[in-house]
Amino acid sequence: MTSTPPPPDILSPEFAADPYPGYAVLREHYPVHFHEGTGSWLISRYEDVARAFRDPVFTTDNYDWQLEPVHGGRTIVQMSGHEHAVRRALVAPAFRGRELRERFLPVIERNAAELIDGFRDAKEADLVAQFATHFPVNVIVDMLGLDRDDHDRFHAWYSAVVDYFANLGQDPATAEAGLRAGRELREYLLPVIDRRRAAPGDDLLSSLCTAEVDGTRMTDQDITSFVSLLLAAGGETTDKAITGMFRNLLNHPGQLAAVREDRELIAGAFAESLRFTPPLQMIMRQPAEDVALSGGTVPAGSTVTCLIGAAHRDPARYADPDRYDIFRGDLTSTTAFTAAADHLAFALGRHFCVGALLARAEVLVGTNQLLDAFPHMAFADGNAPAETGVFVRGLRQLPLRLTEE
């Protein structure tokens, strides 16, 4: 007889080293499981996680204690109904369509080129330290029209805030560093907001200061909270997605060669990397009432941890889910960055990530420029580095050999 394995502890070193075997155990044997360490219900099947993102019974009330302390107030992802619709309408135009293409695409292209120029003639480079971790942060700073000399300052704030959210073990020093970064960011932004209200420019921060929908304009707190959220969420997805995609492609040389030959495949490679190795492994929700899911019931008012990394390897949703395949037929690249996405990396429903198309633009630009600059790429020591992290997961370094010598 085969015994049922015990449920994995998502805070254990074994799980952190490789969560995917643990996800399989949860999906098959414990699809709705209360985890003592986080005080939350873990859900791991695709259909359940997708429902938690789409069904309004799963609220974002949990963000009151998760997000407000570091962002300094309520954010758009905490809102619902008319309030959410209005706030989303105020910020969304800058992240889609002509506004994104004409106003901010040159900013993305310039920042990618500047970072690549820093190691264009090198024989080796660390794609994390020298490109990916700085690229989206620099883009956001420039989109906001802030001082480019402060790129490094914003990168430090970004790193501290991201570490705050990844701090499932509740290390007090990490928590305090994140809270301090949030305070410093707000103190930096408030006088700039005053100046932009008085004399708006052609930048995203000015747009946030002057936008109006249904007679509603963003308050100072709305703006500082949104910028803080944009810095953390927007930076982290692009940062880890670019390096994760290159790691996955380098592990599959035939697929990398196909992408080099046909750059239209980059979007599919990005979407498949978001499925196969999602940077954000879990998102929390709070049900307003008891909800029956495929594997059990989650009680009203509880914290539900939606395991995106587990849902993305669910064989009930994806064929051969543990295989990286940019050509798979059950993932549609043309809708992968819209609310019709058939993956969960940007959530779904009313809280689908407003910056998904910005992330897509950054990854397309950055990847194209990197492939153009470096006709040869290989792991520096011949081996793919391991990912780290539980809540947010990705590479701490990606050393590459950039010449054939």
Protein Blocks (a to p, Z undefined) as FASTA:
>chain_A
ZZddddddfkbfklmmommlmmmmmmmmmmpccdfklopacdfbfklmmmmmmmmklcck
lmmmmmmmmnopacfklpgcjllmmmmmmmmmmmgcjllmmmmmmmmmmmmmmmmmmmmm
pmbdcfklmmmmmmmmmmmmmmnopafklmmmmmmmmmmmmmmmmmmnopaklmmmmmmm
mmmmmmmmmmmmmmmmmmccddfklmmmmgceehiacdfklmmmmmmmmmmmmmmmmmmm
mmmmmmmmmmmmmlmmmmmmmmmlmmmmmmmmmmmmgfblbdcdddfbdcddfkbccdeh
iacdddfklmmmcfklpghklbccfkbckbcfklmmcckbcbfknogajllcfklmmmmm
mmmmmmmmmmmmmmbacdfklpacddedjklgcdfbdcddfbfZZ
